[in-house]
């Protein structure tokens, strides 16, 4: 992925907000049905990890790498 990749760019922006990252990871589990993603109608929840969890995990990785560089 490159900096021009919208997913990575969004994760980089999200990496500045640790409370939001923590909340997204808590509400969107790593396995099983995603209890954080709700779909209208009778469809079941998407399988975890969902896209929201993936972007939050990437944001946490970016944040951690940035913090290691500044130590």
C-alpha positions as CSV (number, residue, x, y, z in Angstrom):
1,X,0.0,0.0,0.0
2,X,1.1,3.5,-0.6
3,X,0.3,6.9,1.0
4,X,-2.0,7.5,-2.0
5,X,-4.1,4.5,-1.1
6,X,-7.3,5.8,0.5
7,X,-7.5,3.0,3.0
8,X,-4.0,3.7,4.3
9,X,-4.6,7.5,4.2
10,X,-7.7,7.1,6.3
11,X,-5.9,4.8,8.8
12,X,-3.1,7.3,9.1
13,X,-5.6,10.1,9.9
14,X,-7.4,7.7,12.4
15,X,-4.1,6.9,14.0
16,X,-4.2,10.4,15.7
17,X,-7.3,9.4,17.8
18,X,-6.4,6.6,20.2
19,X,-9.7,6.6,22.1
20,X,-11.6,6.1,18.8
21,X,-9.2,3.3,17.7
22,X,-9.7,1.6,21.1
23,X,-13.5,1.9,20.8
24,X,-13.6,0.5,17.2
25,X,-11.5,-2.5,18.1
26,X,-13.7,-3.2,21.2
27,X,-16.9,-3.0,19.2
28,X,-15.7,-4.9,16.1
29,X,-14.4,-8.3,17.2
30,X,-11.4,-10.2,15.6
31,X,-13.4,-13.4,15.0
32,X,-17.0,-14.7,14.7
33,X,-19.8,-12.5,13.5
34,X,-19.1,-8.8,13.8
35,X,-21.3,-7.4,16.5
36,X,-20.3,-3.9,15.6
37,X,-21.6,-4.0,12.1
38,X,-25.3,-4.2,11.7
39,X,-27.2,-4.7,8.5
40,X,-30.8,-3.7,8.0
41,X,-33.1,-6.6,7.4
42,X,-32.8,-10.3,8.1
43,X,-29.2,-10.7,6.9
44,X,-26.7,-11.8,9.5
45,X,-23.8,-9.7,10.6
46,X,-20.7,-9.9,8.4
47,X,-17.9,-12.2,9.4
48,X,-15.1,-10.7,11.5
49,X,-12.7,-9.2,11.0
50,X,-14.7,-6.5,9.2
51,X,-13.3,-3.6,7.3
52,X,-13.8,-1.3,10.3
53,X,-11.6,-3.5,12.5
54,X,-9.0,-3.8,9.7
55,X,-8.7,0.0,9.4
56,X,-8.6,0.4,13.1
57,X,-5.9,-2.2,13.5
58,X,-3.9,-0.6,10.7
59,X,-4.3,2.8,12.5
60,X,-3.0,1.3,15.7
61,X,0.0,-0.1,13.8
62,X,0.8,3.3,12.2
63,X,0.4,5.0,15.6
64,X,2.8,2.5,17.3
65,X,5.4,2.9,14.5
66,X,5.2,6.7,14.8
67,X,5.6,6.5,18.6
68,X,8.6,4.2,18.3
69,X,10.3,6.7,15.9
70,X,9.8,9.5,18.4
71,X,11.3,7.7,21.4
